[in-house]
């Protein structure tokens, strides 16, 4: 029994990867941001990793942890959301969060080694965020949240600068700077920043030049 537990622990350690993801709400919607480095132990496996994914026109999700597990979850969520839209009606952000929580909890004996931030717009146009752990724990956030190995540094920036109902452009700056702060101290985070905004105009990925302007 002890040997089996040790082997399981070693397997889990092998799946651990570092990253920094951030989500925050603004007066106009939601901002999601993440670094671009995919690490494998001491090796930088990719400098162009995608860690923010579009699930629907008004819902996005960040990933932290095992890349393979996360990609499987993204594929499953996209197909389930499309199926719900065809069979009944489009799920709300809370509904999508509950769906993901159920998927993760159903696999808790062989869990996906990930943390997720799910963000999008409520029916009234307000932004909402949820973070989820590998066993399906679902927590709602009306202001901001962060996951990954660099989240402690990111939280420092968010706690110091975030204001309730803040301007959308200012929100993009703070999310970008939060990830940048993590990249300065967390060796597993780096190689650029991806920023996504979700508003009444839909899901939009910021161009690299626009992201860089938020750091000036």
WOMO-V395778 format. One record per residue. N is the residue number from 1. PSI is psi in radians with two decimals (none if undefined). Layout:
# WOMO-V395778
<<N | PSI> <N | PSI>>
This chain:
# WOMO-V395778
<<1 | -0.78> <2 | -0.71> <3 | -0.71> <4 | -0.76> <5 | -0.66> <6 | -0.72> <7 | -0.72> <8 | -0.69> <9 | -0.72> <10 | -0.67> <11 | -0.77> <12 | -0.74> <13 | -0.67> <14 | -0.41> <15 | -0.21> <16 | 2.25> <17 | 2.78> <18 | 2.66> <19 | 3.05> <20 | 2.13> <21 | 2.59> <22 | 2.49> <23 | 2.42> <24 | 2.72> <25 | 2.65> <26 | -3.09> <27 | -0.34> <28 | -0.11> <29 | -2.34> <30 | 2.50> <31 | 2.28> <32 | 2.39> <33 | 2.67> <34 | 2.72> <35 | 3.10> <36 | 0.11> <37 | 2.25> <38 | 2.10> <39 | 2.65> <40 | 1.56> <41 | -2.18> <42 | -0.10> <43 | 2.36> <44 | 1.80> <45 | -0.57> <46 | 2.51> <47 | 0.02> <48 | 0.57> <49 | 2.51> <50 | 2.14> <51 | 0.08> <52 | 2.18> <53 | 2.50> <54 | 2.19> <55 | -0.60> <56 | 3.11> <57 | -0.50> <58 | 0.31> <59 | 2.29> <60 | 2.89> <61 | 2.39> <62 | 2.69> <63 | 2.55> <64 | 2.34> <65 | -2.56> <66 | 2.17> <67 | -0.81> <68 | -0.77> <69 | -0.77> <70 | -0.74> <71 | -0.65> <72 | -0.75> <73 | -0.72> <74 | -0.81> <75 | -0.76> <76 | -0.77> <77 | -0.74> <78 | -0.79> <79 | -0.69> <80 | -0.68> <81 | -0.69> <82 | -0.70> <83 | -0.77> <84 | -0.69> <85 | -0.66> <86 | -0.71> <87 | -0.69> <88 | -1.50> <89 | 2.92> <90 | 2.33> <91 | 2.55> <92 | 3.00> <93 | -0.72> <94 | -0.69> <95 | -0.70> <96 | -0.66> <97 | -0.73> <98 | -0.72> <99 | -0.83> <100 | -0.71> <101 | -0.71> <102 | -0.68> <103 | -0.80> <104 | -0.74> <105 | -0.60> <106 | -0.35> <107 | 0.38> <108 | -0.39> <109 | -0.49> <110 | 1.26> <111 | 2.72> <112 | 2.24> <113 | 1.30> <114 | 2.78> <115 | 2.53> <116 | 2.57> <117 | 2.15> <118 | 2.22> <119 | 2.64> <120 | -2.88> <121 | 2.38> <122 | 3.02> <123 | -0.50> <124 | 0.06> <125 | -0.07> <126 | 2.65> <127 | 2.60> <128 | 2.58> <129 | 2.56> <130 | 2.45> <131 | 2.59> <132 | 2.43> <133 | 3.05> <134 | -0.42> <135 | 0.14> <136 | 0.15> <137 | 2.22> <138 | 2.12> <139 | 2.30> <140 | 2.51> <141 | 2.18> <142 | -0.19> <143 | -1.23> <144 | 2.87> <145 | 2.90> <146 | 2.60> <147 | 2.93> <148 | 3.06> <149 | -0.41> <150 | 0.17> <151 | -0.53> <152 | -0.75> <153 | -0.69> <154 | -0.71> <155 | -0.59> <156 | -0.76> <157 | -0.75> <158 | -0.80> <159 | -0.64> <160 | -0.48> <161 | -0.32> <162 | 2.45> <163 | 2.48> <164 | 2.31> <165 | 0.59> <166 | 2.76> <167 | 2.48> <168 | -0.75> <169 | -0.67> <170 | -0.62> <171 | -0.69> <172 | -0.67> <173 | -0.80> <174 | -0.74> <175 | -0.74> <176 | -0.76> <177 | -0.52> <178 | -0.76> <179 | -0.69> <180 | -0.72> <181 | -0.70> <182 | -0.67> <183 | -0.47> <184 | -0.49> <185 | -0.42> <186 | 2.01> <187 | -0.33> <188 | -0.07> <189 | 2.43> <190 | -2.91> <191 | 0.63> <192 | 3.00> <193 | 2.33> <194 | 2.26> <195 | 2.33> <196 | 2.44> <197 | 2.45> <198 | 1.99> <199 | -3.00> <200 | -0.31> <201 | -0.03> <202 | -2.81> <203 | 2.16> <204 | 2.23> <205 | 2.17> <206 | 2.47> <207 | 2.72> <208 | -0.68> <209 | -0.67> <210 | -0.69> <211 | -0.79> <212 | -0.59> <213 | -0.43> <214 | -0.23> <215 | -0.08> <216 | none>>
